[in-house]
Amino acid sequence: MAPKKPLCLPSLLLPLLTLLLLPQADSRSFVVDRDHDRFLLDGAPFRYVSGSLHYFRVPRVLWADRLFKMRMSGLNAIQFYVPWNYHEPEPGVYNFNGSRDLFAFLREATLANLLVILRPGPYICAEWDMGGIPAWLLRNPKIHLRTSDPDFLAAVDSWFKVLLPKIYPWLYHNGGNIISIQVENEYGSYRACDMNYMRHLAGLFRALLGDKILLFTTDGPEGLKCGSLQGLYTTVDFGPADNMTKTFALLRKYEPHGPLVNSEYYTGWLDYWGQNHSTRSIPAVTKGLENMLKLGASVNMYMFHGGTNFGYWNGADEKGRFLPITTSYDYDAPISESGDPTPKLFAIRNVISKFQEIPLGPLPPPSPKMMLGPLTLQLDGDLLAFLDLLCPQGPIRSILPMTFEAVRQDHGFMLYRTYLIHTVSKPTQFWVPNNGVHDRAYVMVDGVFQGVLERNMKRNLFLTGKMGAKLDVLLENMGRLSFGSNSSDFKGLLEPPILGQTVLTQWLMFPLKIDNLIKRWFPIQLLKSSHPQTPSGPTFYSTVFPIFGSSRDTFLFLPGWTKGQVWINGFNLGRYWTKRGPQQTLYVPRPLLFPRGALNKITLLELENVPPHPQIQFLDRPILNNTLHKTYIYSLSADVQSTSEPMELSGH
């Protein structure tokens, strides 16, 4: 046996010194000092200047980069949501792996020396699908979301009894970096105003997290009445265009003493398909920020880095009509969608430096970008040709069409099929009553594309066909409501379609698992099916391409394409809608691409019409503000058409 080495004095002292240097949990505190209208951090006056960043909108390998840039901008805290539906895809099935590992994100924030303001919901808005609430709750069609409905509370309790114990070690007084936690989100803007629900949540948070953590609420000025609750610290949200003095005076009616807090100071705004790209001017943003900091207020800037709605995760608003949110969540934020510092960031950093120390050293320069192409895509075949692969379990049969929720299809697409029971020789109107298309329907007869029906839009679509002709209706879920009425947003055909005067029955429903097929498909080439002469309607295209040298960030440009979904190396990049805009390019983060000559595969599902030359390009800069197609919105109750008007600001 080898002799044991004697322990030297330095090796004994090192652990002791480490313990002495680290802040001890029992000496750590973050509290409200109501006598002096301020926060105290470890007993010393403290004010946070924070920024919002969503880990679920940024690839995991880029988290550290974004957080470092936020710290170097002068921020001392970050604020972020936890989307319930991102972590519990099915009841009782939890996912905290990969880009869903929020505890790895908390560790990265610690390394960046950033405190955390956590917003776990259960509702988050965030322009995220269904405001973060899982779609599987709608399998109970009578459930009342965000209320004291026992079915909803049971699901909420089950989720938080998993999440919050995992959060507990990360609380500041336990040695972690979470200084405060928000209960619900802008509840005062929701129609229910169910205070029993809010009291239930507050009690649940206290039971699982203890009495030491600061719990708070956030509402717009008009929502403070129903959104605030005794025992929870009240904060407000507003942007540069709002009256700061008036808003903070209103806040004082609900929170007479303690620090003033703006939990969402808007640096930009979200984008809707078919409307212009939103921006906020640098002078307006910096002036409002400086005025709040002069008052001693704590401020969180929403967003500081927006990121991307990859896959099917975008939400939607309903402001008299259905308004799905774009794939890009750039938000005109100080850090761009691709992670680059903008002039707005440097102007904000200059304001912050007047009130607190800024970390020494320069901000990293913009990441290098890549141009490639044009590349010609090859036709793989129409979607109907792959139906057996897309729905291997076969169709569900029903006399009347069933919703996505009824057949457990949370996202993406579902194909509805029936057969004409008599010949329709003259063009006959095909329609769905009561605004029953949620959200877009791509109609085909015997495989030939006929046109589109769309939620909240009156379109005239006329069909002909022989008895026994196959009628296919591909339904696209464009994202569930995340704000507005926030009622249960069921997807699919909510009413049976009508052809002329005939109600169509005897439906086959194919829930499509497109992503599963693409993930298996992307390393190989599918056998080519017979191709139509002029492709139209839902059709797959793909190509492979090498990148010589290292990969770089880039932006996918799809000139002449209409609308669809894109995958790169099996990863669902998101939706494109070139014809409607404003977004014309999709951000492609460099970690998605294989470098040094390896083959990359891009796959498109084009839903409508393909350009004469089916080409794509990769650009070195984004195009986010180019609305090519002016959208005319039709009232469902009248034949008068009206053009799009400027939108009211929604909350988050």
ChimeraX attribute file (.defattr): number of C-alpha atoms within 10 A of each C-alpha:
attribute: neighborCount
match mode: 1-to-1
recipient: residues
	/A:1	3
	/A:2	4
	/A:3	5
	/A:4	6
	/A:5	6
	/A:6	6
	/A:7	8
	/A:8	8
	/A:9	8
	/A:10	9
	/A:11	9
	/A:12	10
	/A:13	10
	/A:14	11
	/A:15	11
	/A:16	10
	/A:17	11
	/A:18	10
	/A:19	10
	/A:20	10
	/A:21	9
	/A:22	9
	/A:23	12
	/A:24	12
	/A:25	13
	/A:26	11
	/A:27	11
	/A:28	16
	/A:29	20
	/A:30	22
	/A:31	19
	/A:32	18
	/A:33	15
	/A:34	13
	/A:35	9
	/A:36	12
	/A:37	16
	/A:38	22
	/A:39	22
	/A:40	16
	/A:41	16
	/A:42	16
	/A:43	13
	/A:44	11
	/A:45	15
	/A:46	17
	/A:47	22
	/A:48	19
	/A:49	20
	/A:50	28
	/A:51	29
	/A:52	24
	/A:53	24
	/A:54	21
	/A:55	23
	/A:56	24
	/A:57	20
	/A:58	22
	/A:59	18
	/A:60	18
	/A:61	11
	/A:62	15
	/A:63	21
	/A:64	16
	/A:65	15
	/A:66	23
	/A:67	25
	/A:68	19
	/A:69	21
	/A:70	28
	/A:71	21
	/A:72	18
	/A:73	26
	/A:74	23
	/A:75	27
	/A:76	21
	/A:77	26
	/A:78	25
	/A:79	26
	/A:80	20
	/A:81	24
	/A:82	22
	/A:83	26
	/A:84	22
	/A:85	23
	/A:86	20
	/A:87	20
	/A:88	17
	/A:89	15
	/A:90	16
	/A:91	13
	/A:92	10
	/A:93	9
	/A:94	17
	/A:95	14
	/A:96	14
	/A:97	11
	/A:98	11
	/A:99	18
	/A:100	19
	/A:101	15
	/A:102	18
	/A:103	14
	/A:104	17
	/A:105	19
	/A:106	20
	/A:107	16
	/A:108	17
	/A:109	22
	/A:110	16
	/A:111	12
	/A:112	20
	/A:113	16
	/A:114	23
	/A:115	22
	/A:116	26
	/A:117	24
	/A:118	21
	/A:119	23
	/A:120	22
	/A:121	23
	/A:122	25
	/A:123	29
	/A:124	28
	/A:125	28
	/A:126	22
	/A:127	28
	/A:128	28
	/A:129	29
	/A:130	28
	/A:131	27
	/A:132	26
	/A:133	25
	/A:134	22
	/A:135	23
	/A:136	18
	/A:137	19
	/A:138	20
	/A:139	17
	/A:140	12
	/A:141	11
	/A:142	11
	/A:143	15
	/A:144	18
	/A:145	18
	/A:146	23
	/A:147	19
	/A:148	19
	/A:149	15
	/A:150	12
	/A:151	15
	/A:152	17
	/A:153	18
	/A:154	11
	/A:155	16
	/A:156	19
	/A:157	16
	/A:158	12
	/A:159	19
	/A:160	20
	/A:161	15
	/A:162	13
	/A:163	18
	/A:164	17
	/A:165	12
	/A:166	12
	/A:167	19
	/A:168	17
	/A:169	15
	/A:170	19
	/A:171	24
	/A:172	24
	/A:173	21
	/A:174	18
	/A:175	17
	/A:176	19
	/A:177	22
	/A:178	27
	/A:179	22
	/A:180	22
	/A:181	23
	/A:182	26
	/A:183	28
	/A:184	23
	/A:185	25
	/A:186	26
	/A:187	26
	/A:188	22
	/A:189	24
	/A:190	19
	/A:191	13
	/A:192	15
	/A:193	17
	/A:194	17
	/A:195	16
	/A:196	12
	/A:197	19
	/A:198	21
	/A:199	17
	/A:200	15
	/A:201	21
	/A:202	20
	/A:203	13
	/A:204	17
	/A:205	21
	/A:206	15
	/A:207	12
	/A:208	16
	/A:209	20
	/A:210	12
	/A:211	10
	/A:212	16
	/A:213	21
	/A:214	23
	/A:215	21
	/A:216	22
	/A:217	23
	/A:218	28
	/A:219	27
	/A:220	25
	/A:221	20
	/A:222	13
	/A:223	18
	/A:224	23
	/A:225	15
	/A:226	19
	/A:227	27
	/A:228	25
	/A:229	18
	/A:230	11
	/A:231	11
	/A:232	18
	/A:233	21
	/A:234	27
	/A:235	27
	/A:236	25
	/A:237	26
	/A:238	20
	/A:239	23
	/A:240	20
	/A:241	11
	/A:242	11
	/A:243	11
	/A:244	16
	/A:245	11
	/A:246	10
	/A:247	17
	/A:248	21
	/A:249	14
	/A:250	16
	/A:251	22
	/A:252	15
	/A:253	10
	/A:254	16
	/A:255	19
	/A:256	14
	/A:257	15
	/A:258	19
	/A:259	25
	/A:260	26
	/A:261	24
	/A:262	26
	/A:263	27
	/A:264	25
	/A:265	25
	/A:266	25
	/A:267	29
	/A:268	24
	/A:269	20
	/A:270	20
	/A:271	27
	/A:272	22
	/A:273	22
	/A:274	25
	/A:275	23
	/A:276	17
	/A:277	22
	/A:278	16
	/A:279	16
	/A:280	18
	/A:281	12
	/A:282	18
	/A:283	13
	/A:284	13
	/A:285	21
	/A:286	21
	/A:287	13
	/A:288	19
	/A:289	24
	/A:290	18
	/A:291	14
	/A:292	20
	/A:293	19
	/A:294	11
	/A:295	10
	/A:296	18
	/A:297	23
	/A:298	20
	/A:299	22
	/A:300	26
	/A:301	27
	/A:302	27
	/A:303	28
	/A:304	30
	/A:305	31
	/A:306	28
	/A:307	27
	/A:308	26
	/A:309	24
	/A:310	23
	/A:311	18
	/A:312	21
	/A:313	27
	/A:314	27
	/A:315	26
	/A:316	27
	/A:317	23
	/A:318	17
	/A:319	14
	/A:320	10
	/A:321	14
	/A:322	20
	/A:323	22
	/A:324	24
	/A:325	26
	/A:326	30
	/A:327	27
	/A:328	26
	/A:329	23
	/A:330	29
	/A:331	26
	/A:332	26
	/A:333	27
	/A:334	30
	/A:335	27
	/A:336	20
	/A:337	22
	/A:338	26
	/A:339	24
	/A:340	20
	/A:341	23
	/A:342	14
	/A:343	12
	/A:344	21
	/A:345	23
	/A:346	16
	/A:347	16
	/A:348	21
	/A:349	19
	/A:350	16
	/A:351	18
	/A:352	20
	/A:353	13
	/A:354	12
	/A:355	15
	/A:356	13
	/A:357	11
	/A:358	17
	/A:359	13
	/A:360	8
	/A:361	7
	/A:362	9
	/A:363	16
	/A:364	12
	/A:365	9
	/A:366	13
	/A:367	13
	/A:368	12
	/A:369	17
	/A:370	17
	/A:371	15
	/A:372	16
	/A:373	12
	/A:374	14
	/A:375	14
	/A:376	15
	/A:377	18
	/A:378	15
	/A:379	19
	/A:380	23
	/A:381	22
	/A:382	23
	/A:383	19
	/A:384	17
	/A:385	17
	/A:386	18
	/A:387	18
	/A:388	13
	/A:389	15
	/A:390	21
	/A:391	18
	/A:392	13
	/A:393	11
	/A:394	15
	/A:395	18
	/A:396	14
	/A:397	16
	/A:398	12
	/A:399	12
	/A:400	17
	/A:401	24
	/A:402	21
	/A:403	20
	/A:404	28
	/A:405	20
	/A:406	17
	/A:407	14
	/A:408	14
	/A:409	21
	/A:410	24
	/A:411	22
	/A:412	21
	/A:413	22
	/A:414	27
	/A:415	24
	/A:416	24
	/A:417	22
	/A:418	21
	/A:419	20
	/A:420	18
	/A:421	15
	/A:422	11
	/A:423	12
	/A:424	16
	/A:425	11
	/A:426	10
	/A:427	13
	/A:428	17
	/A:429	15
	/A:430	21
	/A:431	22
	/A:432	18
	/A:433	13
	/A:434	12
	/A:435	18
	/A:436	20
	/A:437	26
	/A:438	26
	/A:439	22
	/A:440	22
	/A:441	25
	/A:442	20
	/A:443	26
	/A:444	22
	/A:445	20
	/A:446	13
	/A:447	19
	/A:448	15
	/A:449	19
	/A:450	17
	/A:451	18
	/A:452	19
	/A:453	24
	/A:454	19
	/A:455	20
	/A:456	21
	/A:457	19
	/A:458	19
	/A:459	15
	/A:460	12
	/A:461	16
	/A:462	15
	/A:463	19
	/A:464	18
	/A:465	20
	/A:466	15
	/A:467	13
	/A:468	13
	/A:469	18
	/A:470	18
	/A:471	19
	/A:472	24
	/A:473	26
	/A:474	25
	/A:475	26
	/A:476	23
	/A:477	22
	/A:478	26
	/A:479	27
	/A:480	35
	/A:481	27
	/A:482	30
	/A:483	27
	/A:484	18
	/A:485	15
	/A:486	20
	/A:487	17
	/A:488	17
	/A:489	15
	/A:490	23
	/A:491	29
	/A:492	27
	/A:493	26
	/A:494	19
	/A:495	19
	/A:496	19
	/A:497	20
	/A:498	16
	/A:499	20
	/A:500	15
	/A:501	9
	/A:502	10
	/A:503	14
	/A:504	19
	/A:505	18
	/A:506	13
	/A:507	22
	/A:508	21
	/A:509	25
	/A:510	24
	/A:511	26
	/A:512	24
	/A:513	18
	/A:514	18
	/A:515	16
	/A:516	12
	/A:517	15
	/A:518	20
	/A:519	15
	/A:520	10
	/A:521	15
	/A:522	21
	/A:523	14
	/A:524	10
	/A:525	12
	/A:526	11
	/A:527	8
	/A:528	11
	/A:529	12
	/A:530	11
	/A:531	13
	/A:532	12
	/A:533	6
	/A:534	9
	/A:535	20
	/A:536	20
	/A:537	25
	/A:538	24
	/A:539	23
	/A:540	23
	/A:541	19
	/A:542	21
	/A:543	19
	/A:544	20
	/A:545	15
	/A:546	16
	/A:547	17
	/A:548	12
	/A:549	11
	/A:550	12
	/A:551	20
	/A:552	20
	/A:553	22
	/A:554	25
	/A:555	23
	/A:556	23
	/A:557	24
	/A:558	22
	/A:559	17
	/A:560	16
	/A:561	22
	/A:562	18
	/A:563	22
	/A:564	20
	/A:565	19
	/A:566	24
	/A:567	21
	/A:568	21
	/A:569	20
	/A:570	21
	/A:571	17
	/A:572	17
	/A:573	24
	/A:574	22
	/A:575	24
	/A:576	28
	/A:577	25
	/A:578	24
	/A:579	21
	/A:580	19
	/A:581	28
	/A:582	24
	/A:583	28
	/A:584	23
	/A:585	26
	/A:586	25
	/A:587	26
	/A:588	19
	/A:589	20
	/A:590	20
	/A:591	14
	/A:592	17
	/A:593	21
	/A:594	20
	/A:595	17
	/A:596	12
	/A:597	13
	/A:598	14
	/A:599	16
	/A:600	19
	/A:601	21
	/A:602	20
	/A:603	24
	/A:604	22
	/A:605	23
	/A:606	24
	/A:607	25
	/A:608	20
	/A:609	18
	/A:610	21
	/A:611	13
	/A:612	10
	/A:613	11
	/A:614	18
	/A:615	19
	/A:616	19
	/A:617	18
	/A:618	23
	/A:619	22
	/A:620	16
	/A:621	17
	/A:622	18
	/A:623	17
	/A:624	20
	/A:625	17
	/A:626	17
	/A:627	20
	/A:628	17
	/A:629	14
	/A:630	13
	/A:631	16
	/A:632	13
	/A:633	16
	/A:634	18
	/A:635	15
	/A:636	16
	/A:637	8
	/A:638	8
	/A:639	9
	/A:640	9
	/A:641	13
	/A:642	11
	/A:643	9
	/A:644	13
	/A:645	8
	/A:646	7
	/A:647	9
	/A:648	7
	/A:649	10
	/A:650	17
	/A:651	19
	/A:652	21
